[in-house]
Amino acid sequence: MKEKSLNEYIEEKVNKEEFHSYLYSLIDEKGLDDPSVYKKAMINRKTWSKLMSNKEQRPTKETVCRLVIALELDYHECKHLVKSAGYILNRDPFDLVIRYCVEQKIYDPFKVDELLVSKNLKPLFSK
């Protein structure tokens, strides 16, 4: 039996279909449209289109976190979306700030960046 590489194993375990279908269900459930979501998440239209049309493309963790904030997800929804993209929010400082924002219902991208920068972390929405 051929041994799988770590990358092959991870790709096999990530259900990319689930991410896309869950994301669309959240957008519908919240009565939003694609442009309002990608604009608030500060994702350009070309990147959004590429991400949504290619189910094989895995979004970065930062992109998923931007979507969490843009969609104003509660902790359960956040955890599910992050997991469906193949990530977890663990105990590293960046993840803890994102979790804090979700739990405290801080969905203003500038406030999120302010909190990240206050912990000497890279901002999520600005450069």
Disulfide bonds with the S-S distance in Angstrom:
none
